C-alpha cells in the first residue's frame, strides 16, 4: 500500500506511536489523516502537525468508533486505512481486579473488533481496504509481569489473523504491528513488563513509523520493528518447552528471584 492520497484514521493519535504514525504518513502524502484520541486536546495537537482532523474517541465504546467511521466517511471520504492503535498496559497479575481485566480487554481487543465490524462491509462494497492493528511482541511472545497485557495482545493478533483469513479474497488487507519496547508514555515507568520488553533495547516512535511505512508498502501481515522478534518466534515454534524454560529464567532474573 502506498499512502499517498489515502484517507487514514488513527486511534490513540494524541501521542507516542499514534502521533509518530500520523507525522510519517503525512510525509508520505496521505490525503487526510483523522487523529482520534480519548484526550481531544492531544488529538488536536497531532492534527495541527499534519493538517489533519481531530476527533475524540474512547475505543472501548463501540458507539465512539461508529461515530468516527461515519463522520469521516460522510465529511472527508472513504477510509482507505484504519489504524487501530490505541492500547493500555495495566493488569499486571492474575489477581488484578476483574474490572481491570475487562477494561484492557475492551481497549486492546474489542476496539479492533468494533472497527472491523463497521468498516469491513463498507470496504468490501468498494473493493477493499486496509487495517493496521497495533498489538505488541507480547502478542507473539507473551509478557513478563503483564498478565492481562500479554493475554489481550495475543487475542488481538488472533483476531487480525481471523480477519485476514476470512476477508483477504474480498480485498481486505491486514497488518499487525508487533514491536517490543518503544519510547512512549507507556514505557516511561519502571516495572517488570517494561524491563522485559526493553531487554533488547528501546526504539523511538519515529523509528517504528519508518518500519511501518516500509511494511505497509510490502503489505506484510506481521510488522516487526525489532527484527530479533522473528528469531524468538522461530525459537518458540521449534521447541516450545525450551522456550518456556528460557522465559521463566528471564522472568526470574528480571524480578530478582535469581541474580543476573
Secondary structure, DSSP 8 states (H G I E B T S, - for coil): ---TT-EEEETTTTSHHHHHHHHHHHHTT-SEEEEEESSHHHHHHHHHHHT-EEEE--TTSHHHHHHHHHHHHHHT---SEEEE--------STTS-HHHHHHHHIIIIIHHHHHHHHHHHHHHHTT-EEEEEE--THHHH--TT-HHHHHHHHHHHHHHHHHHHHHGGGTEEEEEE--S-BSSGGGSS-SHHHHHHGGG--B-HHHHHHHHHHHHHHT-SEE-SSTHHHHHHHHHHH-HHHHHHHHHHHHHHHHTSS--
